[in-house]
Amino acid sequence: MQEGYQLNINDKLKAAWSREQRFINTRGFVRSIIWIVSLIITSLIIDILIWKGVGDNSYGLFLTVINVGIVCYVIYNEWWKHRKTYDPVRTALQVESKNPSLSSILITYTELSNENAETTAPEEIIKAIEDKANEKTKSVDFQEIVPWGQINRILQVSLALIIFFGLISFKWKEQVGTLFQRLVGQNANYPTETNINTIQIDEQLMKAGTAFKVKSGGSLKIKVLTDGKTVSTAQLYTRTKGIKEWASNPFQMDPLANNNLNYERQLEEITENKEFYIMANDDKSETYEIQVIKRPGYDGTNKYEVERIFPEYINQKSETITELNMDAPQGTELKWKISTQTKVKAMEVRIGEEEKINATISENGKLITFTKKADQAFNYSFLWTEGESGKDFKYVDVQNSVKVIDDTLPEIQLITPSADNSFATTKKIVNLNFKGTDDYGIGKSHLTFSVKRDGNKSDGETELIKKEIHDFEGNSSINHSYLWNLSDHISDLKPGDQISYQIEIQDLFPGEKKHIRQSKSRKISIVTPERYLQWYRAQLASQQDQIKTARDSEGTASTQLKQLRQQESEEK
């Protein structure tokens, strides 16, 4: 009989525990459903707001991670941690908490009847307590420990949420479907009342991921074509590529033909790569890129080399410089070599206002060469045709200059004879001494002379005669003497004839017009020996008079100086 009572109490405790676990599972499941549905509705609201602000699906997976984390937290705290293994003592405590009249008899019995209890009591006491527990629990419903009323309230809330979500899903079926696509990372967009169909730049249809290329400093026209609900405003948002923040003040686009469906906007002076998107009512376009194609070498990456090949007569080795503004001796051949980092399709060299040279471009489009001879000073600039964009944008570069150092005429000075219109006999040997200089070197020197015969009554002279004196072969500075025997070079020379002569030198300039410089002209009058002797004595007497006059002047000055010194001494 006692064994039957014991089984009855244990069965009641196990039945109560089992019912409690069913309650916990049901409550945890329903609460999880409430949280899941609430999170879906919340995610729909948040994602739509994010999509309207950002326009892409950058946060879909992020929302999924947050939602999964919240659901896991709810399942653990609202469900899993409340599940318990069967413990008769714990269940007995729950029963007695609902039935204070048991006076802990059920707890005492379960503790004493537990085979694993640390303390034991005599058999008589255990049986007595057992009889008492059976008697007191005979009318007690152990399943009162389960608050099924809570389940009803939770079920009502859950059902209301499910119905609400069902209505949302029915009314906004596409939006809900789009949400689930975005939560798994798909780049889906919510349906809008206005649909952006086409984005065009200068009539070119734009595709996401393909940049529109524009010339640096150029302008372009962006056009948006829509359908659906008419657009009250269309806004163009831009930012410099590489910057996260969009411009706070978007451009307002202008309607086309007043139909409020198609809009356009002109952008001027574009110098940096840009990104843009368009908002038309509730629809937002994808993000597009504008790539600015700049002049080759705008950033200083071009490498310029100019080889100066000097004229051979200068006798100077060629050299390479890196400056585009330069000077060069007249006749220098200039060879430009330009290396670029970007591809160049063509380059026209504009020299002055009329001359043009088409530079040679290498196969890879990154090496440009051209040649020009510097015969005179000139200004030049480059007209680049870039080869990167496929649109052959042209750029005019800054103007540079080449200054030509002209080959100047040589300088000549006839030192002796220094006197003009001297007298001489037919046997005169003239000692000619001259010196000269030139910037690049002197070539040949000549003696040129003409004779005016005594019998020629006209003012003209005989034909000019030229005799080579010496070839200096490029010496830049000379000092040379030459003995000129008049009778060797002038036949039938007689008293009364008059000779005009000068020294001329030329440099090595190879041009058609030779560089020749002549000394001052001197004259010699041919006289008889008697007349020459008379003239010579007169010259000697004149020189002696000059010497005497100079000596007298020196003596007078010396006497005056002594008097001044004596006077100063007396005053002191």
C-alpha positions in Angstrom: 0.0 0.0 0.0 2.8 2.4 0.9 4.6 1.6 -2.4 1.5 2.6 -4.3 1.3 5.9 -2.6 5.0 6.6 -3.4 4.5 5.9 -7.0 1.5 8.2 -7.1 3.4 11.1 -5.6 6.4 10.6 -8.0 4.1 10.3 -11.0 2.4 13.6 -10.0 5.7 15.3 -9.6 7.0 14.0 -13.0 3.7 14.9 -14.7 3.9 18.5 -13.2 7.6 18.8 -14.4 6.6 17.6 -17.9 3.8 20.0 -18.1 6.1 22.8 -16.9 8.6 22.0 -19.7 5.8 22.1 -22.3 4.8 25.5 -21.0 8.4 26.7 -21.2 8.8 25.4 -24.7 5.5 26.9 -25.9 6.2 30.3 -24.2 9.8 30.4 -25.6 8.6 29.5 -29.1 5.8 32.1 -29.1 8.1 34.8 -27.7 10.7 34.0 -30.3 8.0 34.3 -33.0 7.0 37.7 -31.6 10.6 38.9 -31.7 11.3 37.5 -35.2 8.1 39.2 -36.7 8.9 42.4 -34.8 12.5 42.4 -36.1 11.3 41.8 -39.7 8.9 44.7 -39.5 11.5 46.9 -37.9 14.1 45.9 -40.5 11.7 46.8 -43.2 11.3 50.3 -41.9 15.0 50.8 -41.2 16.1 49.3 -44.5 13.7 51.5 -46.5 15.0 54.6 -44.7 18.6 53.5 -45.3 17.9 52.7 -48.9 16.3 56.1 -49.5 19.4 57.7 -47.9 22.1 55.6 -49.3 20.6 54.0 -52.4 22.4 50.7 -52.3 22.5 47.5 -50.2 25.5 48.3 -48.2 23.8 47.4 -44.9 21.6 44.4 -45.8 23.9 41.8 -44.4 24.7 44.0 -41.4 21.0 44.1 -40.6 20.9 40.3 -40.9 23.8 39.9 -38.5 22.1 42.2 -35.9 18.8 40.4 -36.3 20.3 36.9 -35.9 22.2 38.1 -32.8 19.0 39.5 -31.2 17.1 36.3 -32.0 19.8 34.1 -30.5 19.8 36.3 -27.4 16.0 36.1 -27.1 15.9 32.3 -27.6 18.5 31.8 -24.9 17.0 34.2 -22.3 13.4 33.6 -23.0 13.5 29.9 -23.7 16.6 27.9 -23.4 17.9 28.9 -20.0 14.4 28.2 -18.4 14.5 24.5 -19.5 15.4 22.3 -16.5 16.1 18.6 -16.0 13.8 16.7 -13.7 14.4 17.4 -10.0 11.7 16.1 -7.6 12.8 18.5 -4.8 12.6 21.6 -7.1 9.2 20.5 -8.3 8.0 19.8 -4.8 9.1 23.3 -3.8 7.0 24.7 -6.7 4.0 22.6 -5.6 4.3 23.7 -1.9 4.7 27.4 -3.0 1.2 27.0 -4.5 -0.1 25.0 -1.5 1.2 26.5 1.8 -1.1 24.1 3.7 1.3 21.2 2.9 3.6 22.6 5.6 6.7 21.3 3.8 5.6 17.7 4.2 6.1 17.1 0.4 9.6 18.6 0.5 10.5 16.5 3.5 9.3 13.4 1.9 11.1 13.9 -1.4 14.3 14.7 0.3 14.2 11.7 2.6 13.1 9.3 -0.1 15.9 10.4 -2.4 18.4 7.6 -2.7 21.2 10.1 -3.3 20.4 12.2 -0.2 23.4 12.9 2.0 21.5 12.2 5.2 19.3 9.2 6.0 16.5 8.8 8.5 15.1 5.7 10.2 12.7 3.7 8.2 9.9 4.3 10.7 10.2 8.1 10.3 10.3 7.9 6.5 7.2 5.7 6.5 5.4 8.1 8.8 6.2 11.1 6.7 5.2 9.2 3.6 1.8 8.4 5.0 1.3 12.0 6.0 2.4 13.3 2.6 0.1 10.9 0.7 -2.8 12.0 2.9 -2.2 15.7 2.4 -1.5 15.7 -1.4 -4.4 13.4 -2.2 -6.5 16.3 -3.2 -3.7 18.6 -4.5 -3.3 19.3 -8.3 0.4 19.4 -8.9 -0.1 21.0 -12.3 -1.1 24.3 -10.8 2.6 25.2 -10.9 2.2 26.0 -14.7 0.7 29.5 -15.4 -1.1 28.7 -18.6 -2.8 32.1 -18.4 0.5 33.7 -19.6 0.4 31.6 -22.7 -3.0 33.0 -23.7 -1.8 36.6 -23.5 1.4 35.8 -25.4 -0.6 33.9 -28.0 -2.9 36.9 -28.5 0.0 39.3 -29.0 1.7 36.8 -31.3 -1.4 36.3 -33.3 -2.0 40.1 -33.6 1.6 40.6 -34.8 1.3 37.8 -37.3 -2.0 39.2 -38.7 -0.4 42.7 -38.9 2.6 41.3 -40.7 0.3 39.3 -43.0 -1.5 42.5 -43.9 1.8 44.3 -44.6 3.0 41.4 -46.7 -0.3 41.4 -48.6 -0.4 45.1 -49.2 3.4 45.6 -49.8 4.2 42.2 -51.2 7.1 43.5 -53.3 8.6 45.5 -50.5 8.6 42.5 -48.2 10.1 40.3 -50.8 12.7 42.9 -51.6 13.6 43.1 -47.9 14.3 39.3 -47.7 16.5 39.6 -50.8 18.5 42.5 -49.3 18.9 40.7 -46.0 20.7 37.8 -47.8 23.0 40.3 -49.6 21.3 40.7 -53.0 21.4 44.1 -54.5 17.7 44.6 -54.9 15.8 47.9 -54.8 12.4 48.6 -53.4 9.6 49.5 -55.8 8.9 53.2 -56.2 6.1 55.4 -57.5 8.6 57.0 -59.8 11.0 54.9 -61.9 14.3 56.2 -63.1 14.7 54.5 -66.5 17.7 56.1 -68.1 20.7 58.3 -67.1 22.4 60.0 -70.0 25.5 62.2 -70.2 25.8 64.1 -73.5 23.3 61.6 -75.0 25.5 58.7 -74.0 23.6 56.0 -72.0 25.2 55.5 -68.7 25.9 52.1 -67.1 26.9 51.5 -63.5 30.6 50.6 -63.3 31.5 52.3 -66.6 32.9 55.8 -66.2 32.0 58.7 -68.6 35.2 60.3 -69.8 35.4 64.1 -70.1 38.2 66.5 -71.0 39.8 68.3 -68.1 38.1 71.7 -67.7 35.3 70.6 -70.0 31.5 70.6 -69.4 28.8 68.0 -69.7 25.0 67.6 -69.5 23.4 65.0 -67.3 19.9 63.9 -68.2 17.5 61.7 -66.3 14.4 60.0 -68.0 11.7 58.7 -65.7 8.2 57.3 -65.8 5.4 56.7 -63.3 4.4 59.5 -61.0 5.4 62.9 -62.2 8.5 64.3 -60.6 8.1 67.4 -58.6 11.9 67.8 -58.2 15.0 66.0 -59.3 18.2 66.4 -57.5 21.8 65.7 -58.6 24.1 64.6 -55.8 27.9 64.8 -56.5 31.1 64.2 -54.7 34.8 64.1 -55.6 35.8 60.5 -56.1 37.7 59.1 -53.1 35.7 61.3 -50.6 33.0 59.5 -48.6 30.7 62.5 -47.9 28.3 63.6 -50.6 27.9 67.4 -51.2 25.4 68.7 -48.7 23.7 71.0 -51.2 22.6 68.9 -54.3 22.1 70.5 -57.7 18.5 71.1 -58.7 17.8 69.7 -62.1 15.8 71.5 -64.8 12.7 69.9 -66.3 12.7 69.2 -70.0 9.7 70.4 -72.1 7.8 71.0 -68.8 6.7 67.4 -68.6 8.0 66.9 -65.1 9.3 63.4 -66.1 12.7 64.2 -67.7 15.3 66.5 -66.2 18.8 67.7 -67.0 21.7 69.6 -65.5 24.8 71.2 -67.0 28.1 70.8 -65.1 30.9 73.2 -66.0 34.7 73.3 -65.6 35.1 69.7 -64.4 38.7 69.2 -63.3 38.4 66.3 -60.8 37.0 62.7 -61.0 33.5 62.7 -59.7 30.7 60.4 -58.6 27.0 61.2 -58.8 23.5 59.9 -58.3 20.0 61.3 -58.9 17.0 61.4 -56.7 13.6 61.7 -58.5 10.7 61.7 -56.1 11.1 58.4 -54.2 13.5 56.7 -56.7 17.2 56.9 -56.5 19.6 56.0 -59.3 22.7 54.0 -59.1 26.0 55.7 -58.5 27.9 56.7 -61.7 31.4 57.9 -62.3 32.8 60.8 -64.3 36.5 60.4 -65.2 38.5 63.5 -66.0 41.1 63.0 -68.8 43.9 65.4 -68.1 46.7 66.7 -70.4 49.5 64.2 -70.6 52.1 65.2 -68.0 49.9 67.6 -66.2 51.3 66.3 -62.9 54.9 66.8 -63.9 55.5 63.2 -64.8 56.6 64.0 -68.3 60.3 63.7 -68.9 61.8 66.3 -71.3 65.2 66.0 -73.0 66.5 68.3 -75.7 69.7 67.4 -77.4 71.6 70.4 -78.8 73.8 69.4 -81.7 76.1 72.4 -82.4 77.3 73.5 -85.8 80.5 71.7 -86.8 82.5 74.9 -87.1 81.9 75.7 -83.4 83.9 72.6 -82.5 81.8 71.9 -79.4 80.4 68.6 -78.3 76.6 68.1 -78.3 74.8 68.3 -75.0 71.4 67.3 -73.5 69.3 69.6 -71.4 66.0 69.1 -69.6 64.6 72.6 -70.0 62.1 73.6 -72.7 63.1 77.3 -72.6 66.6 77.5 -73.9 69.2 79.3 -75.9 71.4 77.9 -78.7 74.0 79.2 -81.1 72.8 80.0 -84.5 72.5 76.9 -86.7 72.2 74.4 -83.8 70.1 71.4 -84.5 67.6 70.7 -81.6 66.2 67.2 -81.0 63.3 66.9 -78.5 62.6 63.6 -76.8 59.5 63.5 -74.5 58.6 60.5 -72.4 55.1 60.3 -70.9 53.3 58.1 -68.4 50.0 58.1 -70.4 49.4 57.2 -74.0 49.6 60.0 -76.6 47.9 59.6 -80.0 49.4 62.7 -81.7 51.3 65.9 -80.9 51.5 68.9 -83.1 54.3 71.4 -82.4 53.2 74.9 -83.2 56.1 77.2 -84.0 55.2 80.9 -84.2 51.9 81.5 -85.9 52.4 79.6 -89.1 54.9 76.7 -88.9 53.7 73.3 -87.6 55.6 70.1 -87.0 53.9 66.7 -86.5 56.0 64.9 -83.9 56.8 61.2 -84.2 55.0 59.0 -81.8 56.3 55.6 -80.7 54.1 52.4 -81.0 53.2 52.5 -77.3 52.3 56.2 -77.6 54.6 57.2 -74.7 57.7 58.5 -76.6 57.5 61.7 -78.7 60.3 63.0 -80.8 60.8 65.9 -83.3 63.7 68.0 -84.6 64.1 71.7 -85.4 67.1 73.8 -86.5 67.6 77.0 -84.6 68.4 79.5 -87.4 66.5 82.2 -85.6 64.7 82.7 -82.4 61.2 81.3 -82.1 58.4 80.5 -79.7 56.7 77.1 -79.7 54.0 75.1 -77.9 52.5 71.6 -78.0 49.0 70.6 -79.1 48.5 67.2 -77.4 46.0 64.6 -78.6 45.7 62.1 -75.7 45.2 58.4 -76.5 43.8 57.0 -73.2 40.0 57.9 -73.5 39.3 56.9 -77.1 37.8 60.4 -77.6 41.0 62.1 -78.8 40.8 65.1 -76.4 43.2 67.9 -77.4 45.1 70.1 -75.1 47.2 73.2 -75.8 50.3 73.4 -73.6 52.1 76.5 -72.4 54.3 78.4 -74.7 58.1 77.9 -74.6 60.9 79.8 -76.3 64.2 79.2 -78.0 66.6 82.2 -78.1 69.3 82.1 -80.8 72.7 83.4 -80.1 73.8 85.0 -83.3 77.2 84.4 -84.7 78.6 87.9 -84.6 81.1 89.4 -87.0 84.8 89.1 -86.1 86.7 92.2 -84.7 89.9 93.4 -86.6 92.4 96.2 -85.6 95.2 97.3 -87.9 97.9 98.3 -85.4 100.7 99.3 -87.8 101.1 101.3 -89.9 99.1 103.6 -87.6 99.5 106.7 -89.8 97.3 107.4 -92.8 98.4 108.9 -96.1 102.1 108.2 -95.6 104.8 108.5 -98.3 106.8 105.7 -99.8 109.0 104.8 -102.7 108.4 102.0 -105.1 110.8 99.8 -103.1 108.8 100.2 -99.9 108.2 97.1 -97.7 105.2 97.7 -95.4 105.2 96.0 -92.0 101.5 95.1 -91.4 100.6 94.2 -87.9 97.0 93.4 -86.9 95.0 91.6 -84.3 91.5 90.2 -84.2 88.9 88.2 -82.2 85.8 86.1 -82.8 83.2 84.3 -80.7 83.8 80.9 -82.3 87.0 81.3 -84.3 88.7 83.1 -87.1 89.3 81.6 -90.5 91.3 83.3 -93.3 92.7 86.8 -93.4 93.3 88.8 -96.6 95.0 92.0 -97.7 92.8 94.0 -100.0 94.1 97.0 -101.9 93.6 99.2 -104.9 95.8 101.6 -106.8 94.9 105.0 -108.2 97.3 105.8 -111.0 98.8 109.2 -111.5 97.6 109.2 -115.1 93.9 108.4 -114.1 92.2 111.7 -114.0 88.9 110.2 -112.7 88.1 109.7 -109.0 87.8 106.0 -109.4 90.4 103.4 -108.5 91.7 100.3 -110.2 90.1 96.9 -109.5 90.3 95.8 -105.9 92.9 93.1 -105.4 92.7 90.6 -102.6 95.6 88.5 -101.3 95.4 85.8 -98.7 97.7 86.4 -95.7 97.0 83.5 -93.4 94.4 80.8 -92.4 94.0 80.9 -88.6 91.9 77.6 -88.6 89.5 78.6 -85.9 91.7 80.5 -83.4 89.4 82.9 -81.5 92.1 85.5 -80.9 95.0 86.4 -83.2 97.9 88.8 -83.4 99.8 88.6 -86.7 102.4 90.4 -88.7 103.0 90.5 -92.5 105.7 92.1 -94.6 104.1 93.6 -97.8 106.6 94.3 -100.6 104.7 96.7 -102.8 106.7 96.1 -106.0 106.0 92.3 -105.7 102.3 92.8 -105.8 101.8 96.0 -107.9 103.3 96.1 -111.3 104.5 99.4 -113.0 104.3 101.3 -109.7 105.4 104.9 -110.3 105.6 108.1 -108.3 102.3 109.8 -108.2 100.4 106.5 -107.7 98.2 106.2 -104.6 97.5 102.9 -102.8 94.5 102.3 -100.6 94.7 99.1 -98.5 93.1 97.3 -95.5 93.1 94.0 -93.7 90.0 91.8 -93.7 89.2 88.6 -91.7 86.3 86.2 -91.8 85.1 83.7 -89.2 84.0 80.1 -89.8 80.2 80.7 -90.1 79.0 78.4 -92.9 76.0 80.5 -94.0 75.5 81.9 -97.5 76.4 85.4 -96.2 79.9 85.2 -95.0 80.9 87.0 -91.8 83.7 89.4 -92.9 85.1 92.4 -91.0 87.6 94.9 -92.5 90.0 97.2 -90.7 90.2 100.9 -91.3 91.6 101.8 -94.7 95.1 103.2 -95.0 96.7 105.1 -97.9 100.3 105.2 -99.3 101.4 107.9 -101.8 104.3 106.8 -104.0 106.9 109.6 -104.4 110.4 110.0 -105.8 113.3 109.1 -103.4 114.1 112.9 -103.2 110.6 113.7 -102.2 110.5 110.8 -99.7 113.7 112.0 -98.1 112.4 115.5 -97.8 109.2 114.2 -96.2 111.1 111.9 -93.9 113.3 114.8 -92.7 110.2 116.9 -92.1 108.6 114.1 -90.1 111.8 113.7 -88.1 112.0 117.4 -87.4 108.4 117.5 -86.4 109.0 114.6 -84.0 112.0 116.4 -82.5 110.0 119.6 -82.0 107.4 117.6 -80.2 110.0 116.0 -78.0 111.5 119.4 -77.2 108.2 120.9 -76.5 107.4 118.0 -74.2 110.7 118.4 -72.4 110.2 122.1 -71.9 106.7 121.5 -70.6 108.1 118.9 -68.2 110.8 121.3 -66.9 108.3 124.1 -66.4 106.0 121.8 -64.5 108.9 120.7 -62.3 109.9 124.2 -61.5 106.4 125.2 -60.6 106.1 122.1 -58.3 109.3 123.1 -56.5 108.0 126.6 -55.9 104.8 125.3 -54.5 106.5 123.0 -52.1 108.9 125.8 -51.0 105.9 128.2 -50.5 104.1 125.6 -48.3 107.3 125.1 -46.2 107.6 128.8 -45.5 103.9 129.1 -44.5 104.4 126.3 -42.0 
